[in-house]
Amino acid sequence: MSDALPGPRLWVLGAGAILPRAGYGCAGYALEPSAGGPLTLLDCGPGSVRMLGACELAPERVERVVISHFHTDHWLDLFALYFARRNPTRAWPELEVIGPVGLRARVEAARGVLGAYAVDERARVTEVELDARGRASLRRGDLEFECVRTLHAPEALAWRVELGAPDGGRASVAYSGDTGENPAVADLAAAADLFVCECSFPDAEPTEHHLTPSSAARLAARARPRRLLLSHFYPHNDPARARELASRTFEGAIDCARDGSLHALR
């Protein structure tokens, strides 16, 4: 399958949430602009580093980790990656970790709890300062990043990444992170090639800080992405049923994420 999708493409490292379920680990995604090239991780929940191996993605290809928020199911494997980078048998690139304000203090606190070996002193930490509208943007080479505040933890961010495509145009992926039904997240995802949208709970369990199939579909209907990828399923939320319910509101293409699944942006 990977040979048929030369890039840009997105690997799902974790399509679930904090409660365990086979095939649905904690949140993590690997953005691969071109086959065999550098990787940008969108979140890095527990199990993400192991899934890099399962997807045959060498961890030394990771040059950037982008964090949505500080709940442990979204970023705890950053420290597994840090520890892996201490292995002297491989050539490790420079690493940048990008996330909400408070990231640097949490990394330093982890050093005190886990020990100095658990933190990579060479890694650069970038904290994103939001403007008055609750938005921010930055550029790293060919990759353009934009984020907005979501309805979840106080620091929680949704992200959009735009990058070059083989046809000479621009490809885009939007990632909701964890959020309630927030129009700003839909606007961030407007016309994206791929909108990775959380779908935590079934419709019978609506909540202010997470999405259901129908509320995720309403965001997608506003955003009008080329494809919607439902993810972040809790164990009792059946993905097939979620897809069927979402299709009643969003008329575009819908896929359901699963650990190890691979999705083309274009």
Wavefront OBJ file of the C-alpha trace (Angstrom):
o trace
v 0.000 0.000 0.000
v 2.773 2.472 0.888
v 4.351 2.145 -2.582
v 1.042 3.152 -4.145
v 0.960 6.390 -2.117
v 4.287 8.136 -2.784
v 3.363 11.238 -0.806
v 2.555 13.531 0.722
v 0.775 11.171 3.095
v -0.248 10.671 6.704
v 0.380 7.567 8.811
v -1.915 6.878 11.750
v 0.156 5.886 14.767
v -2.778 5.932 17.165
v -6.480 6.148 16.278
v -7.870 5.731 19.773
v -7.919 7.466 23.124
v -6.678 6.654 26.601
v -8.836 3.545 27.163
v -7.162 0.475 25.606
v -8.557 -1.264 22.538
v -6.785 -3.449 20.000
v -5.913 -1.466 16.890
v -6.676 1.901 18.478
v -3.756 3.285 20.455
v -3.292 6.747 21.898
v -3.226 9.722 19.545
v -0.350 10.050 17.110
v 0.131 10.751 13.386
v 3.212 10.926 11.160
v 3.171 13.378 8.267
v 5.473 12.210 5.471
v 5.838 14.897 2.777
v 7.684 12.492 0.469
v 8.333 8.759 0.697
v 11.446 8.087 2.744
v 11.871 11.732 3.751
v 11.736 13.531 7.100
v 8.703 13.075 9.333
v 6.624 15.503 11.347
v 4.615 13.942 14.162
v 1.230 15.420 14.993
v 0.915 14.386 18.626
v 2.929 11.575 20.135
v 0.776 9.641 22.585
v 1.894 6.453 24.346
v 2.782 3.790 21.777
v 3.633 6.222 18.976
v 7.333 5.347 18.928
v 6.517 1.626 18.811
v 4.111 2.280 15.935
v 6.847 4.041 13.977
v 8.574 0.665 13.907
v 5.354 -1.153 13.028
v 4.921 1.190 10.051
v 8.595 0.736 9.084
v 9.285 4.406 9.758
v 12.741 4.862 11.275
v 12.579 7.125 14.342
v 15.673 9.007 13.203
v 13.551 10.405 10.364
v 11.502 12.421 12.864
v 12.622 16.041 12.701
v 9.631 17.662 14.358
v 6.916 16.881 16.913
v 3.826 19.102 17.031
v 1.734 18.783 20.184
v -1.951 19.681 20.442
v -2.263 19.690 24.244
v -0.851 18.170 27.398
v -3.227 15.300 28.167
v -1.021 12.238 28.451
v -2.693 10.303 25.619
v -1.439 12.973 23.195
v 2.190 13.598 24.059
v 3.726 11.221 26.598
v 5.803 9.293 24.024
v 7.817 12.427 23.407
v 9.979 11.150 26.250
v 10.276 7.714 24.651
v 11.505 9.467 21.508
v 13.928 11.557 23.556
v 15.303 8.389 25.152
v 15.588 6.625 21.782
v 17.628 9.557 20.488
v 20.319 8.780 23.056
v 21.168 5.590 21.173
v 24.632 6.214 19.689
v 24.331 3.665 16.871
v 22.142 5.917 14.726
v 22.524 9.375 13.219
v 19.869 11.606 14.747
v 18.810 14.868 13.083
v 18.031 18.079 14.879
v 14.635 17.843 16.560
v 12.123 20.599 17.203
v 9.148 20.173 19.517
v 6.332 22.659 18.946
v 3.393 23.055 21.293
v 1.305 25.303 23.517
v 2.684 27.689 26.097
v 3.787 25.631 29.083
v 5.605 23.036 26.988
v 9.084 24.080 28.111
v 8.178 23.999 31.799
v 6.648 20.544 31.450
v 9.716 19.182 29.687
v 11.913 20.549 32.460
v 9.600 19.091 35.099
v 9.865 15.707 33.375
v 13.627 15.931 33.655
v 13.242 16.204 37.419
v 10.865 13.237 37.619
v 12.255 10.875 34.960
v 15.920 11.810 35.085
v 18.173 13.678 32.701
v 18.373 10.709 30.316
v 14.659 11.128 29.520
v 15.109 14.604 28.029
v 17.073 15.442 24.893
v 19.003 18.629 25.650
v 19.715 19.069 21.937
v 16.037 19.299 21.016
v 14.639 22.767 20.432
v 11.375 23.599 22.194
v 9.070 26.160 20.560
v 6.046 27.477 22.428
v 3.246 28.891 20.274
v 1.917 32.273 21.363
v -1.643 32.861 20.136
v -2.833 36.266 18.970
v -5.969 38.027 20.184
v -8.089 35.861 17.876
v -6.682 32.670 19.375
v -4.600 31.836 16.286
v -0.930 31.509 15.366
v 1.175 30.502 12.374
v 4.775 29.550 11.664
v 6.816 28.214 8.776
v 9.523 25.566 8.691
v 11.044 25.207 5.241
v 8.291 24.142 2.853
v 5.848 23.404 5.684
v 3.395 26.095 6.781
v 1.719 25.573 10.156
v -1.382 27.279 11.497
v -3.220 26.614 14.741
v -6.315 27.732 16.629
v -7.538 27.240 20.161
v -10.081 24.438 20.609
v -12.841 23.680 23.108
v -10.980 21.253 25.344
v -8.119 21.821 27.789
v -7.226 25.526 28.211
v -4.070 25.148 26.104
v -5.519 22.809 23.456
v -4.800 23.564 19.807
v -5.980 22.312 16.432
v -3.393 22.350 13.656
v -3.230 22.743 9.883
v -0.145 21.971 7.788
v 0.317 22.986 4.152
v 3.162 21.627 2.049
v 4.252 21.133 -1.530
v 2.667 18.413 -3.656
v 4.191 16.468 -6.585
v 1.927 18.297 -9.048
v 3.496 21.607 -8.053
v 0.505 22.690 -5.993
v -0.013 22.695 -2.250
v -1.393 19.851 -0.150
v -2.957 20.299 3.267
v -3.920 18.325 6.338
v -5.943 19.683 9.242
v -5.964 17.987 12.637
v -8.644 18.825 15.180
v -6.738 17.593 18.207
v -9.302 17.211 20.969
v -12.204 19.635 20.758
v -15.864 20.276 21.169
v -17.945 21.615 18.298
v -15.953 24.753 17.538
v -16.518 26.719 14.299
v -12.925 27.996 14.472
v -11.680 24.428 14.018
v -13.890 24.012 10.950
v -12.596 27.279 9.520
v -9.010 26.123 10.087
v -9.813 22.951 8.130
v -11.551 24.783 5.265
v -10.919 23.039 1.920
v -8.152 20.868 3.410
v -7.198 17.796 1.429
v -7.523 15.709 4.596
v -9.336 16.678 7.798
v -8.383 14.401 10.693
v -11.212 14.945 13.128
v -11.688 13.483 16.556
v -14.810 11.357 17.063
v -14.544 10.290 20.667
v -18.052 9.275 21.659
v -21.263 7.983 20.069
v -24.088 10.401 19.344
v -25.906 9.243 22.472
v -23.121 10.769 24.608
v -22.659 14.382 23.490
v -20.173 16.413 25.492
v -18.838 19.956 25.455
v -15.187 18.982 25.075
v -15.259 16.129 22.534
v -17.036 15.278 19.285
v -19.484 12.598 18.204
v -20.083 11.334 14.647
v -22.774 13.925 14.001
v -20.943 16.888 15.532
v -17.734 15.947 13.698
v -19.756 15.771 10.487
v -21.208 19.223 11.117
v -17.697 20.651 11.401
v -16.741 18.849 8.187
v -19.831 20.151 6.394
v -18.729 23.676 7.282
v -15.067 23.026 6.386
v -15.754 21.085 3.160
v -12.473 19.150 3.087
v -11.686 16.784 0.242
v -11.761 13.871 2.697
v -12.749 13.453 6.330
v -10.775 11.026 8.498
v -12.567 10.190 11.742
v -10.253 9.222 14.588
v -9.704 9.241 18.382
v -12.367 6.596 19.013
v -13.160 5.469 22.539
v -13.706 1.680 22.722
v -17.506 1.827 22.840
v -17.743 4.095 19.776
v -17.917 1.764 16.769
v -16.037 3.308 13.811
v -18.262 1.722 11.158
v -21.372 3.079 12.852
v -19.686 6.451 13.310
v -18.941 6.624 9.597
v -22.516 5.774 8.704
v -23.893 8.466 11.015
v -21.407 11.083 9.822
v -22.343 10.422 6.193
v -25.883 11.612 6.914
v -24.546 15.140 7.446
v -21.271 15.328 5.508
v -21.637 14.337 1.863
v -17.926 14.077 1.077
v -15.574 11.105 1.346
v -15.224 9.681 4.860
v -12.647 7.222 6.179
v -12.075 5.865 9.669
v -8.574 5.810 11.095
v -6.977 2.695 12.517
v -3.487 2.168 13.874
v -1.095 1.767 10.945
v -3.479 3.066 8.293
v -1.991 5.277 5.590
v -3.784 8.162 3.910
v -2.776 10.233 0.886
v -3.216 13.978 1.080
v -3.717 14.359 -2.673
l 1 2 3 4 5 6 7 8 9 10 11 12 13 14 15 16 17 18 19 20 21 22 23 24 25 26 27 28 29 30 31 32 33 34 35 36 37 38 39 40 41 42 43 44 45 46 47 48 49 50 51 52 53 54 55 56 57 58 59 60 61 62 63 64 65 66 67 68 69 70 71 72 73 74 75 76 77 78 79 80 81 82 83 84 85 86 87 88 89 90 91 92 93 94 95 96 97 98 99 100 101 102 103 104 105 106 107 108 109 110 111 112 113 114 115 116 117 118 119 120 121 122 123 124 125 126 127 128 129 130 131 132 133 134 135 136 137 138 139 140 141 142 143 144 145 146 147 148 149 150 151 152 153 154 155 156 157 158 159 160 161 162 163 164 165 166 167 168 169 170 171 172 173 174 175 176 177 178 179 180 181 182 183 184 185 186 187 188 189 190 191 192 193 194 195 196 197 198 199 200 201 202 203 204 205 206 207 208 209 210 211 212 213 214 215 216 217 218 219 220 221 222 223 224 225 226 227 228 229 230 231 232 233 234 235 236 237 238 239 240 241 242 243 244 245 246 247 248 249 250 251 252 253 254 255 256 257 258 259 260 261 262 263 264 265 266
